Amino acid sequence: MWFPSLNSTFIGLYCGEVIETNRMILRPFQLSDHADMLEYQSNPEVTRYIPWPIRTPEQVREALEKGLSCTKIEKQGDSVLLSIELKESKKVIGQTNLSLVSEKNKYAEFGYVINPAFSGHGYATEAARALITWAFANIDLHRIGAVMDQRNPKSRDVCERLGLRLEASYLEDDFFKNEWTSTWIFAILKREWQALN
């Protein structure tokens, strides 16, 4: 059940709630997702652009246990972390997240990770579209953005397919995993999203 927090205008996503698309279910993680998570969280191709190490089974279990509590947004700094599960196979092929960056400015950022074995089928775009649609409908947000490594053009492609605008391109702004990397920031306003969707 969706219901508002007593202390804010934001609405929480609670365990058991799901966001459904034609091909997938976005839902809170479960301990049984460990093997599927390990497939992509231990993959160097995946971890190159995100702030994880190449994770061991133990590190994946720790991340999974921590992620179980990321199920509601009520105040600045809160995040929702959802698995991306294919309806037909029930396999978890990745994850998506939404974090409230600024309550005052009603701004959140989202991210996504897809197991490379399932890339090229539009799953990241479908999951992100569902998450953004849910977020604008259920949280008092004005703007949603995504921050990404410029060495990851596939992530840029997802944002462009969704209709997000490139708002910033920073040169060597982040010392990430022992090297200077450059960042893109994409974003969209609620009214723009509603006009497109």
C-alpha positions in Angstrom: 0.0 0.0 0.0 1.3 3.5 -0.8 0.9 6.1 2.0 2.4 9.4 2.9 5.0 10.0 5.6 3.7 11.7 8.7 6.6 14.1 8.7 7.0 15.2 5.0 5.2 15.5 1.7 7.2 12.6 0.3 5.6 9.2 -0.2 7.5 6.0 0.9 8.0 2.8 -1.1 7.7 -0.1 1.3 8.8 -3.7 1.1 6.5 -5.8 -1.0 5.5 -3.0 -3.3 6.4 -3.4 -7.0 6.6 -1.4 -10.2 5.5 -3.5 -13.1 6.3 -3.1 -16.9 5.5 -5.3 -19.8 8.6 -7.5 -19.4 9.8 -6.9 -15.8 9.0 -6.3 -12.2 11.0 -3.7 -10.2 10.8 -4.8 -6.5 12.8 -4.7 -3.3 15.7 -7.1 -3.1 15.4 -10.5 -1.4 18.1 -12.6 0.1 17.4 -15.2 -2.6 18.6 -12.7 -5.2 22.3 -13.3 -4.2 23.3 -15.6 -7.1 21.8 -13.3 -9.7 23.4 -10.3 -8.1 26.8 -12.0 -8.0 26.7 -12.5 -11.8 26.9 -8.8 -12.5 28.4 -7.3 -9.3 31.5 -9.5 -9.7 31.9 -8.5 -13.4 34.7 -6.0 -14.2 32.8 -4.7 -17.1 30.0 -3.6 -14.8 32.1 -2.3 -11.9 34.3 -0.2 -14.1 31.9 2.8 -14.1 30.2 2.5 -10.6 31.6 2.9 -7.1 31.9 -0.8 -6.3 34.9 -3.0 -6.3 34.6 -6.3 -8.2 32.6 -8.0 -5.5 33.2 -11.4 -3.9 30.2 -13.5 -2.9 30.6 -12.2 0.7 30.7 -8.6 -0.5 27.6 -9.2 -2.6 25.8 -10.7 0.5 26.8 -7.6 2.5 25.5 -5.2 -0.2 22.3 -7.3 -0.5 21.7 -7.1 3.2 22.3 -3.4 3.3 20.0 -2.9 0.2 17.1 -4.6 1.9 16.6 -1.5 4.0 16.6 0.9 1.0 12.8 0.7 0.5 11.5 4.2 1.2 12.0 7.9 0.5 10.9 10.2 3.2 13.7 12.7 3.6 16.8 14.0 1.9 19.5 11.3 1.6 17.0 8.4 1.5 17.2 5.9 -1.4 15.1 3.2 -3.0 16.9 0.2 -4.4 15.0 -2.1 -6.6 15.9 -5.3 -8.4 15.0 -5.7 -12.0 13.4 -9.1 -12.4 12.3 -10.6 -15.7 8.6 -11.7 -15.5 9.1 -14.9 -17.6 12.2 -16.3 -16.0 12.0 -14.6 -12.6 15.7 -13.9 -13.0 17.2 -10.7 -11.5 19.1 -9.1 -14.3 20.1 -5.8 -12.6 19.0 -3.1 -10.3 17.8 0.5 -10.3 17.8 3.2 -7.6 16.4 6.6 -6.8 17.9 8.9 -4.3 16.5 12.1 -2.9 19.4 14.6 -3.3 17.6 17.8 -2.3 14.3 18.0 -0.5 14.2 21.8 -0.8 14.8 21.7 -4.5 12.6 18.6 -5.0 15.5 16.9 -6.9 16.3 13.2 -7.1 18.8 11.2 -9.0 18.5 7.7 -10.5 20.8 5.0 -11.6 20.7 1.5 -13.2 22.9 -1.5 -13.7 22.2 -4.3 -16.1 23.9 -7.7 -16.3 25.9 -7.5 -19.6 24.5 -10.9 -20.6 21.1 -9.1 -20.9 22.2 -5.8 -22.5 21.0 -4.7 -25.9 17.3 -5.5 -25.3 16.1 -2.2 -23.9 15.8 -3.4 -20.3 17.7 -0.4 -18.7 15.5 2.0 -20.6 12.3 0.2 -19.7 13.3 0.0 -16.0 14.4 3.6 -15.8 11.2 4.8 -17.6 9.0 2.9 -15.1 11.0 4.2 -12.1 10.9 7.8 -13.3 7.2 7.6 -14.0 6.6 6.1 -10.6 8.7 8.8 -8.9 7.0 11.8 -10.5 3.6 10.3 -9.8 4.3 9.4 -6.1 6.9 11.7 -4.8 6.7 15.5 -4.7 9.6 16.0 -7.2 10.3 18.9 -9.6 13.3 17.4 -11.3 15.1 14.0 -11.8 18.7 13.6 -13.0 21.4 11.0 -13.7 25.1 11.5 -13.2 27.4 9.2 -15.2 31.0 8.5 -16.3 31.6 9.7 -19.9 33.5 6.5 -20.7 30.1 4.8 -20.5 28.2 5.9 -23.7 25.6 3.2 -23.3 24.4 4.9 -20.1 24.2 8.2 -22.1 22.1 6.4 -24.7 19.6 5.3 -22.1 19.1 8.9 -20.9 18.7 10.2 -24.5 16.1 7.5 -25.3 14.2 8.6 -22.2 14.2 12.2 -23.4 16.5 13.6 -20.7 18.5 16.7 -21.5 22.3 16.8 -21.2 22.8 19.7 -18.7 26.5 19.5 -17.9 29.7 17.9 -19.2 32.5 18.1 -16.8 36.1 17.4 -17.7 38.2 15.3 -15.3 36.0 16.4 -12.3 36.1 13.1 -10.4 39.2 11.2 -9.2 37.6 7.7 -9.5 39.3 4.4 -9.0 42.8 6.0 -9.2 42.2 8.0 -12.3 40.6 11.3 -13.4 37.3 10.7 -15.0 34.8 13.1 -16.7 31.1 13.3 -15.9 27.9 13.9 -17.8 24.7 15.1 -16.0 21.3 14.5 -17.6 18.0 15.7 -16.2 14.3 16.3 -16.9 11.6 18.3 -15.2 8.3 16.8 -14.1 6.3 18.8 -16.6 8.6 17.7 -19.5 8.3 14.1 -18.5 4.6 14.3 -18.4 4.5 15.9 -21.8 6.6 13.0 -23.2 4.9 10.2 -21.4 
